[in-house]
Amino acid sequence: MPSTQLLQRRIKSVKSTRQITKAMELVSASKMRRATEVAQSGRSYRMAAHDLLSRLTTVTDVNDHPLYVQREIKARLYVAITSDSGLAGAYNSNILKLLTKAALEDAKNGVKTKVIVIGKRGAQFVRRLNDIELVAAFPGFGDHPSANDIRPVLTSMVQLYLDKSVDDVQLLYTVHQSNILQVANAMSLLPARMDQADPNAVESLDSVTFEPSVTEVLDNVTERLLEVQIWQAMLESIASEHSMRMLSM
């Protein structure tokens, strides 16, 4: 039977741990509220970018553009958004499970798997996996990612696709649906294409005149639209991380 002194030490330890977790819960709650507001405000921009990207895919000349052309998939790139720290419930494990499941499916179909990871937790996990190439690993971008933070990820992703090192690019991130519900999600980035259920819902641009040319417009616009998709995914993931950490604590 434990001695009185040992029991007192345990009680003191539990109280100390409770104070720490309570403080972490309050900090996460404060960060979560701000991150949620930012994520929600950015959704309209992401939807507008997606709509414009979808409309561009209706242009006849787009079939010749290297970022829109669809090839037989021999290698697939995953851009996975995780965090630098733990104690956030299933935030990291949900994304890594999604990545592992997709990689196993690719292996079954004879497709090579390459990964770009954002966040130290994801990088540590991928390094231990066999038959998966870790192309690049970036630390977390904090609560306020900027265009300068996202640009190296975008540049690496686009270059791999243009070089035909990969034939498909998927973005893995966590959607913040509510303070108690966050869902790991996969979104297709390249080749740039329309993925709406109803093609008629997208207004065609066939009758629009592009200046100076369709190719130059696509070169300048497509990467910016892809950047918006990644930026919004980062905001959603940050809000999800703080929500899940708050609940864990």
Backbone hydrogen bonds, N-H to C=O, Kabsch-Sander energy under -0.5 kcal/mol:
donor,donor_aa,acceptor,acceptor_aa,energy
7,L,3,S,-2.2
8,Q,4,T,-2.2
9,R,5,Q,-1.8
10,R,6,L,-2.1
11,I,7,L,-2.5
12,K,8,Q,-2.3
13,S,9,R,-2.3
14,V,10,R,-2.6
15,K,11,I,-2.3
16,S,12,K,-2.2
17,T,13,S,-2.5
18,R,14,V,-2.5
19,Q,15,K,-2.0
20,I,16,S,-1.9
21,T,17,T,-2.7
22,K,18,R,-2.1
23,A,19,Q,-2.0
24,M,20,I,-2.4
25,E,21,T,-2.3
26,L,22,K,-2.2
27,V,23,A,-2.2
28,S,24,M,-2.6
29,A,25,E,-2.4
30,S,26,L,-2.1
31,K,27,V,-2.4
32,M,28,S,-2.9
33,R,29,A,-2.0
34,R,30,S,-1.5
35,A,31,K,-2.8
36,T,32,M,-2.7
37,E,33,R,-1.8
38,V,34,R,-2.0
39,A,35,A,-2.6
40,Q,36,T,-2.6
41,S,37,E,-2.0
42,G,38,V,-1.4
43,R,39,A,-0.7
43,R,40,Q,-0.6
44,S,40,Q,-0.5
46,R,42,G,-2.0
47,M,43,R,-2.6
48,A,44,S,-2.1
49,A,45,Y,-2.5
50,H,46,R,-2.5
51,D,47,M,-2.4
52,L,48,A,-2.3
53,L,49,A,-2.6
54,S,50,H,-2.4
55,R,51,D,-2.2
56,L,52,L,-2.1
57,T,53,L,-1.1
58,T,55,R,-1.4
59,V,56,L,-1.6
62,V,59,V,-1.4
63,N,60,T,-1.4
64,D,61,D,-1.6
65,H,62,V,-1.3
68,Y,65,H,-1.7
69,V,65,H,-1.6
74,K,72,E,-0.8
76,R,112,K,-3.0
77,L,168,D,-3.0
78,Y,114,K,-2.6
79,V,170,Q,-2.9
80,A,78,Y,-0.7
80,A,116,I,-2.3
81,I,172,L,-2.3
82,T,80,A,-0.7
82,T,118,I,-3.5
91,Y,88,A,-1.8
94,N,90,A,-2.5
95,I,91,Y,-1.0
96,L,92,N,-2.3
97,K,93,S,-2.4
98,L,94,N,-1.9
99,L,95,I,-2.4
100,T,96,L,-2.5
101,K,97,K,-2.6
102,A,98,L,-2.0
103,A,99,L,-2.5
104,L,100,T,-2.3
105,E,101,K,-1.9
106,D,102,A,-2.3
107,A,103,A,-2.5
108,K,104,L,-1.9
109,N,105,E,-1.4
110,G,107,A,-1.0
111,V,106,D,-3.2
112,K,74,K,-2.7
113,T,131,D,-0.6
114,K,76,R,-2.7
114,K,112,K,-0.5
115,V,133,E,-2.7
116,I,78,Y,-3.0
117,V,136,A,-2.3
118,I,80,A,-2.8
119,G,117,V,-0.5
119,G,138,F,-3.7
121,R,83,S,-2.3
123,A,119,G,-1.6
124,Q,120,K,-2.5
125,F,121,R,-1.6
126,V,122,G,-2.6
127,R,123,A,-2.0
128,R,124,Q,-0.5
128,R,125,F,-1.1
129,L,126,V,-1.7
133,E,113,T,-2.2
134,L,132,I,-0.6
135,V,115,V,-2.3
135,V,133,E,-1.0
136,A,115,V,-1.0
138,F,117,V,-3.0
150,I,146,S,-1.8
151,R,147,A,-2.1
153,V,150,I,-0.6
154,L,150,I,-2.3
155,T,151,R,-3.2
156,S,152,P,-2.2
157,M,153,V,-2.3
158,V,154,L,-2.7
159,Q,155,T,-2.5
160,L,156,S,-2.0
161,Y,157,M,-1.6
162,L,158,V,-2.7
163,D,159,Q,-2.4
164,K,161,Y,-1.0
165,S,160,L,-2.1
166,V,160,L,-1.3
167,D,75,A,-3.3
168,D,75,A,-0.7
169,V,190,L,-3.0
170,Q,77,L,-2.9
171,L,187,M,-3.5
172,L,79,V,-3.0
172,L,170,Q,-0.5
173,Y,171,L,-0.6
173,Y,185,N,-2.3
175,V,173,Y,-0.5
175,V,183,V,-3.3
177,Q,175,V,-1.2
177,Q,181,L,-1.3
178,S,181,L,-2.1
181,L,178,S,-0.5
183,V,175,V,-2.1
185,N,173,Y,-3.4
187,M,171,L,-2.5
189,L,169,V,-2.7
190,L,169,V,-1.2
192,A,67,L,-2.5
201,A,198,D,-2.0
202,V,199,P,-1.5
203,E,201,A,-0.6
208,V,205,L,-1.7
210,F,208,V,-0.5
217,V,213,S,-1.9
218,L,214,V,-2.7
219,D,215,T,-2.5
220,N,216,E,-2.0
221,V,217,V,-2.7
222,T,218,L,-2.2
223,E,219,D,-0.6
224,R,220,N,-0.5
225,L,221,V,-2.3
226,L,222,T,-2.3
227,E,223,E,-2.1
228,V,224,R,-1.7
229,Q,225,L,-1.5
230,I,226,L,-2.1
231,W,227,E,-2.7
232,Q,228,V,-2.5
233,A,229,Q,-1.9
234,M,230,I,-2.2
235,L,231,W,-2.0
236,E,232,Q,-2.5
237,S,233,A,-2.3
238,I,234,M,-2.5
239,A,235,L,-2.2
240,S,236,E,-2.2
241,E,237,S,-2.7
242,H,238,I,-2.1
243,S,239,A,-2.0
244,M,240,S,-2.6
245,R,241,E,-2.2
246,M,242,H,-2.3
247,L,243,S,-2.1
248,S,244,M,-2.0
249,M,245,R,-2.4
